[in-house]
């Protein structure tokens, strides 16, 4: 299975230190470090996904569990009126992030902030985060990577002006974290709180095709 490049330093360091500990006869430490290296391999796994057909579908940008689905929290949302779907990622989930909807990236915004637990309601408003704004036929969709108490860094690998397709990889969040997606009010949300979703495969919403 593919491993995201962001995980290679973690895996390499853990395995190298484990080898040194083993050569020094520190077997318990070597076993712990080798276990840690194995966990990093698991955490940074990057499985292939097959996006479902449909020009106006909005896909889950990450694996995890839905913690919000409906009208957006006005204190956390971008200016304006939105629907919001939020996904909490545990350390056991795949943390590679995928483009939720096809279109053109109009803005990429990084905001420094705090590191509250990602499941908290106020985390989206105050935690460090990166926002990806996508224009889909005149409709704007915002995907927000939010760090958590363990996730201290988000990686976003697309820039403004890029043409993207739903399901494409665009970044990763390191350890437990959260993804928020803000949608036009005309979108039809297809998930509910408590649902488990798979990045790049689960249809979270459908956009109003009348906008193109």
C-alpha positions in Angstrom: 0.0 0.0 0.0 1.2 3.5 -0.7 2.5 5.7 2.1 2.0 9.4 2.0 5.4 11.2 1.8 4.7 13.2 4.9 5.0 10.1 6.9 8.4 9.0 5.6 10.5 11.0 8.2 8.4 9.5 11.0 8.7 6.0 9.8 12.4 6.3 9.0 13.4 7.9 12.3 11.5 5.3 14.4 13.0 2.4 12.5 16.5 3.8 12.5 16.3 4.5 16.3 14.9 1.0 16.7 17.8 -0.5 14.9 20.3 1.4 17.0 18.6 0.4 20.2 18.6 -3.2 19.1 22.3 -3.1 18.2 22.9 -1.7 21.7 21.1 -4.5 23.4 18.2 -2.3 24.5 15.6 -4.8 23.4 12.5 -3.3 25.1 13.3 0.1 23.6 13.9 -1.4 20.2 10.6 -3.2 20.3 8.8 0.0 21.3 10.4 2.0 18.5 9.7 -0.8 15.9 6.1 -0.8 17.0 6.0 3.0 16.7 7.4 2.7 13.2 4.7 0.2 12.3 2.0 2.5 13.7 3.4 5.4 11.5 3.2 3.1 8.5 -0.4 2.4 9.3 -1.3 6.0 10.1 0.2 7.4 6.9 -1.3 4.8 4.6 -2.8 6.1 1.4 -5.2 3.6 -0.1 -6.6 4.0 -3.6 -10.2 5.1 -3.8 -12.7 5.1 -6.7 -14.9 8.2 -6.9 -18.5 7.6 -7.8 -19.8 9.2 -11.0 -21.8 12.5 -11.0 -20.8 16.0 -12.0 -22.5 17.6 -9.0 -21.7 15.3 -6.2 -19.8 16.4 -3.1 -17.5 13.7 -1.7 -16.2 13.2 1.8 -12.8 14.8 1.9 -11.6 12.4 4.6 -12.4 9.2 6.4 -14.1 9.5 9.8 -17.4 10.1 11.5 -19.9 12.9 10.8 -20.2 15.3 13.8 -22.2 18.0 12.1 -24.6 18.0 9.1 -27.0 20.9 8.5 -27.0 24.7 8.9 -23.5 26.1 9.5 -22.3 27.4 12.8 -22.2 31.1 12.2 -19.3 31.6 14.6 -17.1 29.1 12.7 -18.2 29.4 9.0 -16.9 31.8 6.4 -18.9 35.0 5.9 -22.3 34.4 4.4 -24.9 31.6 4.7 -23.8 28.0 4.4 -24.6 24.4 5.1 -21.9 22.5 7.0 -20.7 18.9 7.1 -18.0 18.2 9.6 -16.0 15.0 9.9 -13.9 13.9 13.0 -10.9 11.7 12.2 -9.5 9.5 14.9 -5.9 8.4 14.9 -7.0 5.1 13.4 -8.6 6.7 10.3 -6.9 7.4 6.9 -5.7 11.0 7.2 -5.0 11.6 3.5 -7.5 14.3 2.3 -9.3 14.4 -1.0 -10.9 17.1 -3.1 -14.7 17.1 -2.3 -15.9 18.6 -5.6 -14.6 19.2 -9.1 -13.9 22.8 -10.1 -11.2 25.4 -9.9 -9.4 26.4 -6.7 -9.9 30.1 -6.1 -8.3 30.6 -2.7 -6.0 28.7 -0.3 -5.9 30.3 3.2 -3.9 29.2 6.2 -4.8 30.5 9.6 -2.7 30.1 12.8 -4.6 29.3 15.9 -5.0 27.0 18.9 -4.9 23.2 19.3 -8.2 22.3 21.1 -9.5 18.7 20.7 -10.9 18.5 17.1 -14.2 17.1 18.2 -15.1 20.3 20.2 -17.8 22.5 18.7 -15.6 25.6 18.9 -12.5 24.0 17.4 -13.3 25.1 13.8 -13.4 28.7 14.9 -10.2 28.9 16.9 -7.9 26.1 15.9 -5.1 26.3 13.4 -6.6 25.5 9.9 -6.2 25.6 6.2 -9.1 26.4 3.8 -9.5 25.4 0.2 -12.1 27.4 -1.7 -13.4 25.7 -4.9 -15.6 27.2 -7.6 -17.9 24.6 -9.1 -19.8 26.1 -12.0 -20.4 29.3 -10.0 -21.1 27.6 -6.7 -18.5 27.9 -3.9 -17.5 25.0 -1.7 -15.0 25.5 1.1 -13.0 22.5 2.5 -11.3 23.3 5.8 -8.6 21.2 7.4 -8.6 21.7 11.2 -5.8 20.6 13.5 -6.5 19.0 16.9 -4.8 18.3 20.2 -2.6 15.7 18.5 -2.6 17.0 14.9 -0.3 20.0 14.9 0.1 20.4 11.2 -1.9 20.3 8.1 -0.4 19.8 4.6 -2.2 21.3 1.6 -0.6 20.5 -1.8 -2.8 22.6 -4.2 -2.6 26.2 -5.0 -5.1 28.9 -6.2 -5.8 28.5 -9.9 -5.5 24.7 -10.0 -8.3 22.7 -11.7 -9.2 19.8 -9.5 -11.4 16.7 -9.6 -13.6 15.3 -6.9 -11.7 12.5 -5.2 -8.2 13.7 -6.0 -5.7 13.7 -3.2 -4.8 17.2 -2.0 -3.1 16.9 1.4 -2.9 15.2 4.8 -3.5 16.0 8.4 -1.1 14.6 11.0 -2.9 12.6 13.7 -6.4 13.1 15.1 -8.1 16.0 13.4 -11.2 17.3 11.7 -12.5 18.3 8.2 -15.3 20.9 7.7 -17.0 21.4 4.4 -19.2 24.4 3.8 -21.8 24.2 1.0 -24.3 26.5 -0.7 -27.8 26.5 0.9 -29.2 24.9 -2.3 -27.1 21.7 -1.7 -28.9 18.5 -0.7 -27.0 17.0 2.3 -27.0 13.2 2.1 -25.3 12.3 5.4 -26.3 12.7 9.1 -24.5 13.0 12.4 -23.0 9.7 13.4 -22.5 8.4 9.8 -19.1 6.8 9.0 -17.7 8.2 5.7 -14.8 7.3 3.4 -12.7 10.0 1.8 -13.1 10.2 -2.0 -16.0 7.7 -2.0 -18.9 8.7 0.2 -21.3 11.2 -1.4 -22.0 13.8 1.4 -24.1 16.1 -0.7 -25.4 16.9 -4.2 -25.2 20.4 -5.6 -28.1 22.1 -7.4 -27.4 21.4 -11.1 -29.2 24.5 -12.2 -26.1 26.5 -11.4 -24.1 24.5 -14.0 
